[in-house]
Amino acid sequence: MNPTRQARFEALFHEHYAAVHRYALRRAEPPLAEEVVNETFLVAWRRLDKVPDEPLPWLYAAAGHVLANRRREAARHTRRVAAAAADSGATAARPGRADVAGADPDRGPADQHRPAVRAAAIAGAARDPADRLAERDATLRAFAALSEPDREALRLVAWERLSLADAARAAGVSRPAFAMRVHRARRRLAAHLREQGAAVDLDFPLEAADVA
């Protein structure tokens, strides 16, 4: 193992683990967030030569891709389990099911639907934390009403405290495109707040010149 490569990775891990962990926790439940962080740094190790000198936006982008992949996997799993549960229900409705070889007549309805319950739990773990808190106040309700790209744009500048340039790199778009995305997201958020009769106080780090 290259000691220089190892030292660089260890420095990267120790310096940025906490920030990447916070990023993941703001978007997923703790068990999923931990998996996302671990996989993100595994990607960083494998692609260490591609990690830039300012690595945090790159790490956020990698974590975002990992989280998106996990959510797609959870959604596919949910669909497969739902399809299996539907097939099982159709089979249960047929006469003589208890006589079929391998059938277990002692299994109750709760046992039969446990896979679907587990799948629902997985899907719930992948929900955005802001969605779960949306009913608590007008700001979160307005935030939840935004599209996911709008929410992520605001998260990067308001939660992760990234500059527009770094946030654009994390989002995988140009700085002008990201600045316009944040500008439009702020306008939509303000509109949702006004619809609820709530005060509009959006203090995001965005200069007027960035959206001109």
Residue, then its C-alpha position, 0 to 999 in steps of 0.5 A: m500500500n502506498p503510504t502517501r496515498q494512505a496518509r492522504f486518505e486518513a487526513l481526508f477522513h479525519e478532517h471531513y468525516a463529521a461534515v459528511h456525517r451531518y450531511a447524511l443525517r440531515r437527509a436520512e435516518p441514522p442507520l442509513a446515514e451511517e451506511v451512506v457515510n461509509e460508502t462515500f469514503l469507500v468511493a473516496w478511497r477508490r477514486l482518491d486521485k480524482v478527489p480535488d484539493e477542496p474535497l468537501p463539495w466532491l464528498y457531498a456530491a458522492a454522498g448524494h449519489v450514494l443516498a440516491n442509489r440507496r433510495r432507488e434500491a429501497a423503492r425497488h425492494t418495496r415494489r418487489v415485496a409488494a408484488a410478492a405479498a399480492d401474489s401470496g394474497a391471491t394464492a391464499a384466496r384459492p381453495g385448498r391452500a392449506d393442503v399445498a405442499g410446503a404451506d404453513p397453516d399456522r402462520g397468521p396474517a401478521d406473519q404473512h405481511r411482515p415483509a411488507v412492513r419491513a419494506a415500508a420501514i425501509a422506505g420510511a427510513a429514506r424519507d427526507p427529515a424535512d418531510r417528517l417535520a413539515e407539520r411542525d411549523a410554517t417554514l417546514r411546511a413551505f420547505a416540504a412543498l418545494s421540489e427536491p432540487d429546490r430543497e437540495a439547493l437550499r440545504l447546500v447553502a443554508w445547512e451545509r454553509l457552502s459557497l455558491a461555487d462549492a455548492a454548485r460543484a456538489a450539485g454537479v452544475s455550473r455556478p450561474a445555473f446553481a445561483m439561479r436555482v437557489h434564487r428560484a427556490r427562495r422565491r418559491l419558498a417565500a410564495h409558499l410562506r405567504e400562502q400560509g400567512a407566515a412571515v417571510d425571512l429568508d437569510f441565505p448567502l446569495e448576492a444579487a449579482d449572482v442571480a442577475 
